[in-house]
Amino acid sequence: MKIPIGLEQLLHDGLIDEVISPLMSGKEAAVYVVRSGGEICCAKVYKEANHRSFRTHARYREGRKGRDSRQARAIAKRTRHGRQEQEEAWHNAEVDALYRLAAAGVRVPQPYACVGGVLLMEMITDVQGNPAPRLSDLELPYAQARDYHRTLIAEVVRMLCAGIVHGDLSEYNVLVDSQGPVIIDLPQAIDAAGNNHAATILERDVANLAGYFGHFAPELLTTRYGKEMWHLYESGELHPETQLTGRFKDSETRADVAGVMDQIDAAREEADRRQGRAPEAEKPWERIGTLYAA
């Protein structure tokens, strides 16, 4: 077994005692079973940006807070140092998300440390103590599929209440231990309040779950949990224990754009009046529009 450079450094520094075996390899990282401090745990070795599928896409970075403005400037300049800072921010995003979600009661692996592009964390195991299988590896009876789906929807709600959207949730990023589903792989997790794509990404995560569990319980394919929970989240009515229905009706009320523009114009004119400014002159295109209308 070839040991990655990142793990060799941790062995040299004494942070891990032994690399036991590779566990799995995905589009973002390779995971190894290691021994650290006498305990069995996982070491997630992140792949370099040019070998990843996400490649820290801008839509996932939007809304993330860096350490300081200096880090943000370095990343923006795309210098070698900036790329290193961006990589560190990508790794730290997963660690931060894991801590926040664990505190919110979401079932995720416990993180231990993130050093040199390697995340040490709890290993999720089955009843026999072996590495827990991924959800994608299981053939589920109807009742269990409904139960796991219900459990994961509740977890997504808790995540959203904690301000986090997974960003790549599917049957491949869920492990199943003796107590049920455990959510993994969060380097692309996004800030629900600070990312303009959050609603779309959340709905895609939830649709992925419906698509998988729908193979075993077809009625789940027509549910609309994503839109329902985002609507409640935006209106401030979503709570960790909220019971969803899976039903959601899109609003049929058409936006009164003209009315909104009239209100904006009225407010602008009132502000001009109070500050003693003359009303804004008619714009050329508005005059042309008036002539054509006549």
C-alpha positions in Angstrom: 0.0 0.0 0.0 1.4 3.3 -1.0 1.0 5.9 1.8 0.1 9.4 0.7 2.6 12.2 1.5 0.2 13.8 3.9 -0.1 10.7 6.0 3.7 10.2 5.9 4.1 13.6 7.5 1.5 12.8 10.2 3.4 9.6 10.9 6.6 11.5 11.1 5.0 14.0 13.5 3.5 11.3 15.7 -0.1 12.4 15.1 -0.9 8.9 13.8 0.7 5.7 14.8 -0.1 3.5 11.9 -1.8 3.5 8.5 -3.9 0.3 8.5 -5.7 0.3 5.1 -7.4 2.4 2.5 -11.1 2.7 3.1 -12.6 4.5 0.1 -11.7 7.0 -2.6 -14.1 9.7 -3.9 -14.1 12.7 -6.1 -12.9 15.0 -3.3 -10.6 12.8 -1.2 -9.2 9.4 -0.3 -10.0 8.0 3.2 -7.7 5.7 5.1 -8.2 3.7 8.3 -5.5 4.7 10.8 -4.5 4.3 14.4 -4.0 7.4 16.5 -3.4 7.5 20.2 -4.3 3.8 20.4 -7.7 4.4 18.7 -8.9 3.4 15.2 -10.1 6.5 13.3 -10.3 7.8 9.7 -7.8 10.0 7.9 -9.4 11.9 5.0 -6.7 13.0 2.5 -8.0 15.8 0.3 -7.1 15.7 -3.4 -5.4 18.6 -5.0 -7.7 21.2 -6.6 -6.9 20.1 -10.2 -7.9 16.5 -9.3 -11.3 17.4 -7.7 -14.6 17.7 -9.5 -15.9 20.6 -7.4 -12.6 22.5 -7.6 -13.9 25.0 -5.0 -16.5 26.4 -7.5 -17.4 30.0 -6.7 -21.1 29.2 -6.1 -20.0 27.0 -3.1 -17.5 29.6 -1.7 -20.1 32.4 -1.8 -21.0 33.6 1.6 -18.1 31.9 3.4 -16.2 33.9 5.9 -12.4 33.7 5.7 -10.0 34.3 8.6 -9.4 37.9 7.7 -9.3 40.4 4.8 -5.6 39.5 4.1 -6.6 35.9 3.3 -9.5 37.1 1.1 -7.1 39.4 -0.9 -4.6 36.5 -1.3 -7.3 34.2 -2.7 -8.6 36.9 -5.0 -5.2 37.5 -6.5 -4.8 33.7 -7.4 -1.1 33.7 -6.4 0.6 30.6 -5.2 0.0 31.7 -1.6 -3.6 32.6 -2.5 -4.2 29.1 -3.9 -2.7 27.6 -0.7 -5.0 29.8 1.4 -8.0 28.7 -0.7 -7.1 25.1 -0.2 -6.9 25.6 3.5 -10.2 27.4 3.6 -11.8 24.5 1.6 -10.5 22.0 4.2 -11.5 24.1 7.2 -15.0 24.5 5.8 -15.7 20.8 6.4 -14.2 20.9 9.9 -16.3 24.0 10.8 -19.4 22.4 9.4 -18.8 19.1 11.3 -18.4 20.9 14.6 -21.5 23.1 14.0 -23.7 20.2 12.9 -22.6 18.0 15.8 -23.5 20.8 18.2 -26.9 21.1 16.5 -27.6 17.3 17.0 -27.0 16.2 13.5 -25.4 12.8 13.1 -22.0 13.4 11.6 -18.5 12.0 12.3 -16.7 13.7 15.2 -13.7 15.7 13.8 -10.4 15.4 15.7 -7.9 17.6 13.8 -7.1 18.9 10.3 -3.4 19.1 9.5 -1.6 19.5 6.2 -4.6 18.7 4.1 -5.6 15.6 6.2 -8.7 15.5 8.3 -8.6 13.1 11.2 -12.1 12.0 12.4 -14.2 9.4 14.0 -14.7 6.1 12.0 -18.3 5.2 11.7 -18.7 1.4 12.2 -21.4 -1.3 11.9 -22.5 -3.6 14.7 -19.4 -5.9 14.2 -17.0 -2.9 14.4 -16.3 -2.9 10.6 -16.5 0.3 8.6 -20.1 1.2 8.1 -21.5 0.8 4.5 -22.6 3.6 2.4 -26.3 4.0 1.9 -25.8 3.4 -1.9 -24.6 -0.1 -1.0 -27.8 -1.2 0.6 -30.9 -2.9 -0.7 -33.7 -1.5 1.5 -37.2 -3.0 2.2 -40.0 -0.5 1.8 -40.5 0.3 5.5 -36.8 0.9 6.2 -36.5 3.1 3.1 -39.4 5.3 4.4 -37.8 5.4 7.8 -34.3 6.3 6.6 -35.8 9.0 4.3 -37.8 10.5 7.1 -34.7 10.5 9.3 -32.6 12.2 6.7 -35.2 14.8 5.9 -35.2 15.6 9.7 -31.4 15.9 9.6 -31.5 18.3 6.6 -34.0 20.4 8.6 -31.6 20.5 11.6 -28.7 21.4 9.2 -30.7 24.2 7.7 -31.7 25.5 11.1 -28.0 25.5 11.9 -27.4 27.7 8.8 -25.8 24.9 6.7 -26.8 23.3 3.4 -24.8 20.1 2.6 -24.3 20.9 -1.1 -23.7 17.4 -2.3 -26.1 15.2 -0.3 -26.9 11.8 -1.9 -26.8 8.1 -1.1 -23.0 8.2 -1.6 -22.5 10.7 1.2 -24.4 8.9 3.9 -23.1 6.0 6.0 -25.4 3.6 7.9 -24.4 2.3 11.3 -26.4 0.4 13.9 -28.4 3.5 14.8 -29.2 4.6 11.2 -27.9 7.2 8.7 -24.8 9.4 9.3 -24.1 12.3 7.0 -20.5 12.7 5.7 -18.4 14.7 3.2 -19.0 18.4 3.8 -16.2 20.4 2.3 -18.6 22.0 -0.2 -21.2 22.9 2.6 -22.6 26.4 2.1 -24.0 29.1 4.3 -27.7 29.1 3.9 -28.2 32.8 4.7 -25.1 34.1 2.8 -25.3 32.1 -0.5 -27.7 33.2 -3.2 -27.7 29.6 -4.6 -28.7 28.1 -1.2 -32.4 27.4 -2.1 -31.5 25.7 -5.4 -28.7 23.6 -3.9 -30.9 22.6 -0.9 -33.7 21.5 -3.3 -31.2 19.4 -5.3 -29.9 17.7 -2.1 -33.5 16.8 -1.1 -34.3 15.7 -4.7 -31.3 13.4 -4.6 -32.7 11.7 -1.5 -36.1 11.3 -3.0 -34.6 9.9 -6.2 -32.7 7.2 -4.3 -35.4 6.2 -1.8 -38.0 6.4 -4.5 -36.6 3.2 -5.9 -37.9 1.4 -2.8 -40.9 3.7 -2.0 -42.1 5.3 -5.3 -44.5 7.7 -3.7 -41.5 9.7 -2.4 -40.7 10.8 -5.9 -43.6 13.2 -5.9 -42.8 14.9 -2.5 -41.6 18.5 -2.3 -39.8 18.6 1.0 -37.1 20.9 -0.3 -39.4 23.7 -1.3 -41.5 23.3 1.8 -38.5 23.5 4.2 -37.0 26.5 2.3 -40.3 28.4 2.4 -40.5 27.8 6.2 -36.8 28.8 6.6 -37.3 32.1 4.7 -40.4 32.9 6.7 -38.6 32.2 10.0 -41.0 29.3 10.8 -38.6 26.4 10.4 -37.4 24.8 13.7 -35.3 21.6 14.4 -38.4 19.7 15.3 -40.7 21.0 12.6 -42.8 18.2 11.1 -43.0 18.5 7.3 -45.7 17.2 5.1 -43.8 16.8 1.8 -46.5 18.9 0.1 -46.0 22.4 -1.2 -48.1 24.6 -3.5 -46.3 27.3 -5.5 -47.8 30.8 -5.0 -50.1 31.8 -7.9 -50.0 35.5 -6.9 -48.3 37.5 -9.7 -45.8 40.1 -8.6 -47.1 43.6 -8.9 -44.0 45.0 -10.5 -45.6 48.3 -11.6 -47.0 48.9 -8.1 -43.6 48.3 -6.5 -41.9 50.7 -9.0 -44.5 53.3 -8.2 -43.7 53.0 -4.5 -40.0 53.3 -5.2 -40.6 56.4 -7.3 -42.8 57.9 -4.6 -40.2 57.3 -1.9 -37.5 58.8 -4.0 -39.6 61.9 -4.7 -40.4 62.3 -1.0 -36.7 62.0 -0.1 -35.8 64.6 -2.7 -38.5 66.9 -1.4 -37.2 66.6 2.2 -33.7 67.4 1.1 -34.7 70.3 -1.1 -33.7 68.7 -4.3 -35.6 69.2 -7.6 -37.4 66.1 -8.9 -35.2 63.9 -11.1 -35.4 64.9 -14.8 -37.2 62.6 -17.1 -34.9 60.2 -18.7 -34.6 60.2 -22.6 -35.9 56.6 -22.9 -38.9 57.4 -20.7 -39.7 60.4 -23.0 -39.4 58.2 -26.1 -41.7 55.6 -24.5 -44.3 58.3 -23.7 -44.2 59.6 -27.4 -44.7 56.0 -28.7 -47.5 55.4 -26.2 -49.2 58.6 -27.5 
